[in-house]
């Protein structure tokens, strides 16, 4: 590829924080986002930032007992815009940033750290009630699945309707991230990022009885591909983040 003709991603704002950020989520229909992570003293950090005249302003700054690993607005309505998050103690909490001091709801979801969380149904797109999964894809009441990746390289697709595993495979490298391209349509694309600078894109509408779902594999970043995210406005575009500090934009 000729880099002189390649599209450029231009940095807009840089902000230094005094903690390790693990996740960041835009607050729906706003110019604000939430950053979540852990302080050096192992307490949790939740910061709400607002874009104001080309700068980032801290709107809320919270410190919790345990480090925060992940969060989502997927199961919340646009009126409420509540954040569901998972922490190092295995607790899943839901926060209202109008009154962020105390969670609206809290539950012991796991015995230890919650590595990932996802939600669906909050925007009233498609079918089904709002749901949270700590560990997803929603199409309609008869089609709710969760894709999970494991450190031994396994990828498993669970059918919540029949409470069974629909499909599994192994990618030969530890899985660090999985994401469907959209939650409100029938399964289409599944992005899987792994250790050793690789990621896979599965076509979830092309299935072979013995070989499984069709996929393509690529190498990127020359290090672990820690994250992969589809662009909400255009699901043909997605970005990967690598351990070398780089971001790659793909189509």
FENURGI-V272684 format. One record per residue. N is the residue number from 1. RES is the residue in three letters. OMEGA is omega in whole degrees, -180 to 180 (NA if undefined). Layout:
[[N	RES	OMEGA] [N	RES	OMEGA]]
//
This chain:
[[1	UNK	177] [2	UNK	-175] [3	UNK	179] [4	UNK	179] [5	UNK	-176] [6	UNK	176] [7	UNK	-178] [8	UNK	172] [9	UNK	-174] [10	UNK	178] [11	UNK	-177] [12	UNK	-178] [13	UNK	173] [14	UNK	-180] [15	UNK	177] [16	UNK	179] [17	UNK	-177] [18	UNK	178] [19	UNK	177] [20	UNK	180] [21	UNK	179] [22	UNK	-177] [23	UNK	176] [24	UNK	-177] [25	UNK	173] [26	UNK	172] [27	UNK	-173] [28	UNK	175] [29	UNK	178] [30	UNK	175] [31	UNK	-180] [32	UNK	174] [33	UNK	-179] [34	UNK	174] [35	UNK	-177] [36	UNK	-180] [37	UNK	-175] [38	UNK	176] [39	UNK	176] [40	UNK	178] [41	UNK	174] [42	UNK	173] [43	UNK	-177] [44	UNK	179] [45	UNK	174] [46	UNK	179] [47	UNK	173] [48	UNK	-179] [49	UNK	176] [50	UNK	175] [51	UNK	-179] [52	UNK	176] [53	UNK	176] [54	UNK	179] [55	UNK	177] [56	UNK	179] [57	UNK	178] [58	UNK	179] [59	UNK	177] [60	UNK	176] [61	UNK	-175] [62	UNK	174] [63	UNK	-177] [64	UNK	-175] [65	UNK	-177] [66	UNK	178] [67	UNK	-178] [68	UNK	-175] [69	UNK	-172] [70	UNK	179] [71	UNK	179] [72	UNK	171] [73	UNK	-169] [74	UNK	-177] [75	UNK	-177] [76	UNK	178] [77	UNK	178] [78	UNK	178] [79	UNK	-176] [80	UNK	-178] [81	UNK	178] [82	UNK	-179] [83	UNK	171] [84	UNK	-176] [85	UNK	178] [86	UNK	-177] [87	UNK	-176] [88	UNK	-180] [89	UNK	-180] [90	UNK	-178] [91	UNK	174] [92	UNK	-178] [93	UNK	176] [94	UNK	-176] [95	UNK	171] [96	UNK	-174] [97	UNK	168] [98	UNK	176] [99	UNK	-169] [100	UNK	-175] [101	UNK	-177] [102	UNK	179] [103	UNK	176] [104	UNK	-179] [105	UNK	179] [106	UNK	180] [107	UNK	176] [108	UNK	-174] [109	UNK	-178] [110	UNK	180] [111	UNK	180] [112	UNK	-170] [113	UNK	172] [114	UNK	-175] [115	UNK	-179] [116	UNK	179] [117	UNK	177] [118	UNK	-179] [119	UNK	178] [120	UNK	175] [121	UNK	-176] [122	UNK	-176] [123	UNK	-180] [124	UNK	175] [125	UNK	-180] [126	UNK	-172] [127	UNK	172] [128	UNK	-179] [129	UNK	174] [130	UNK	-180] [131	UNK	175] [132	UNK	174] [133	UNK	177] [134	UNK	177] [135	UNK	NA] [136	UNK	-178] [137	UNK	178] [138	UNK	175] [139	UNK	174] [140	UNK	-177] [141	UNK	-178] [142	UNK	-172] [143	UNK	177] [144	UNK	-176] [145	UNK	175] [146	UNK	174] [147	UNK	-178] [148	UNK	177] [149	UNK	-174] [150	UNK	-176] [151	UNK	176] [152	UNK	179] [153	UNK	179] [154	UNK	168] [155	UNK	-178] [156	UNK	179] [157	UNK	-177] [158	UNK	177] [159	UNK	-177] [160	UNK	-179] [161	UNK	-178] [162	UNK	-180] [163	UNK	-178] [164	UNK	177] [165	UNK	-176] [166	UNK	-174] [167	UNK	175] [168	UNK	177] [169	UNK	178] [170	UNK	-175] [171	UNK	176] [172	UNK	177] [173	UNK	179] [174	UNK	-178] [175	UNK	180] [176	UNK	180] [177	UNK	173] [178	UNK	177] [179	UNK	170] [180	UNK	-178] [181	UNK	176] [182	UNK	-180] [183	UNK	-171] [184	UNK	175] [185	UNK	175] [186	UNK	-177] [187	UNK	-174] [188	UNK	179] [189	UNK	177] [190	UNK	179] [191	UNK	-179] [192	UNK	178] [193	UNK	-172] [194	UNK	172] [195	UNK	176] [196	UNK	168] [197	UNK	179] [198	UNK	168] [199	UNK	180] [200	UNK	174] [201	UNK	-179] [202	UNK	172] [203	UNK	-173] [204	UNK	176] [205	UNK	177] [206	UNK	-173] [207	UNK	176] [208	UNK	-175] [209	UNK	-178] [210	UNK	-177] [211	UNK	179] [212	UNK	-178] [213	UNK	177] [214	UNK	-180] [215	UNK	170] [216	UNK	-177] [217	UNK	-179] [218	UNK	173] [219	UNK	-178] [220	UNK	170] [221	UNK	-177] [222	UNK	179] [223	UNK	180] [224	UNK	175] [225	UNK	-170] [226	UNK	-175] [227	UNK	173] [228	UNK	-177] [229	UNK	174] [230	UNK	177] [231	UNK	-177] [232	UNK	-177] [233	UNK	-178] [234	UNK	-174] [235	UNK	172] [236	UNK	179] [237	UNK	174] [238	UNK	-177] [239	UNK	175] [240	UNK	177] [241	UNK	-175] [242	UNK	179] [243	UNK	177] [244	UNK	-180] [245	UNK	-177] [246	UNK	174] [247	UNK	177] [248	UNK	178] [249	UNK	-176] [250	UNK	173] [251	UNK	NA]]
//
